[in-house]
Amino acid sequence: PPAHSRSDWIGPPDKHSNLRPVIFYVPPEESALERRLREARQEAQASNQRFWARHNRAFRQEKEEFIYSRLKAKGLEMRDESGQKATLNAEEMADFYKDFLSKNLKKHLQYNR
């Protein structure tokens, strides 16, 4: 952000976590209490970034593995004859989403706490 800015700056979504990073404004005469609040917000942002980056990475990897295993069970390849990536229908993907959320319920509960 420009040196004359007097507000927080919010960036575009991170490609791993999908969270929008924040560059926090630091007032020239920041009090100790204001500094503690800003630092707590920065720590929370960093923690959220780590959690969602790991979660999304695991989600993408497990999703690819699920699709591969289902296609393989049907005798299909990851790409069709025209080179397009093969897909599963919504019902089949619903099985994956339900299973993934169930497996990660404890992590989500801990995150929300």
N, C-alpha and C positions, 0 to 999 in steps of 0.2 A: 504493500500500500504506500501511497505517497506520504512523505514526512508530515504534511500538514493535516492528514486525516485525523479525525477525532471520534472514530467509531470502529467497531469490530469489522473485519472483512471476512466474507464467507465465499469460499471457492467452489469450483464445480465438484460434482461427486467424484470420490476416489474410485479408481477402477477396480480395486479389490474389495473394499468395504461398502461401497455405495454411499458412504457418509460424506457430507460436505464439510471439509476442513474449515476451521475458524482461525484467523489470525487476530488475536485479542489486542485491543487498543490498550496501551499503557499510558495513563496520564502522567504528565511531567511531575506532578506533586502527589503521586499515588501514596495513599496512607498504608500503614501496615495491614489494616483490615481489608482494604481494597486489594492489596497484593495477595493476601491469603485467599480471598475469594477467586481472584483471577487464576492463581496457581491451582486451586481445587478444580476449577472449570477446565483448565488445561489437562490436568491429570485424568479427569473424567473423560475428556475427549480422546486422550491417548488410549485409555482402557477400552472405550467403545470401539475405537479404530482396530485395536488388536483383536477383540472378540469377533467383530463382524468380518474382518478379513479372514480369520481362521475358519469361521462358520461358513462363509460363502465359498472358500476354497474347498472345504470338505463337501459342501453341497454339490458343487459342480463336478468334483471327482466321482462322488458316489452316484450322481445322476448319469454320468457317462458310463460307468460300470454297469448300472442297472439296465440302461438302454442296450448296451453291448450284449449282456447276458440274455435279455429277452429276445433280441434279434437273432442271436446265435441259436437259441432254443427253437426258433421258428425256421432255422436254416437260412437266414438272411445275412447279408453283409452290412457293414456300417454305411455303405454307399450303394445306391441303386444303379441300374444299368446306365443311366444318364450322368452318373457322377454326383447326383444330389445326395445329401446326407439323409439317411433313412430315419424315420421318426416312428414313434408309437402313438396310439390313439389316446384320447383324454382319460379314458377309464384305466388304461394300463399305467399311465403316468400318475393317476390319483393313488394307485397302490404305492408307488415310490414316495410321493409326498407324505402320505399318511405314515408310512414306515419311518421316513426320515424324521418327521416331527416327533413321533413316539420315541425313537432312539435318542433324541436330543432334548427331551422334555426336562430332564434334570439340569442340563446346562442352561436352558432358558430360565428355569426357576431361579437358579443361582445368579444368573445375570440380572434378572429383574429385582432380586433382593438387594 
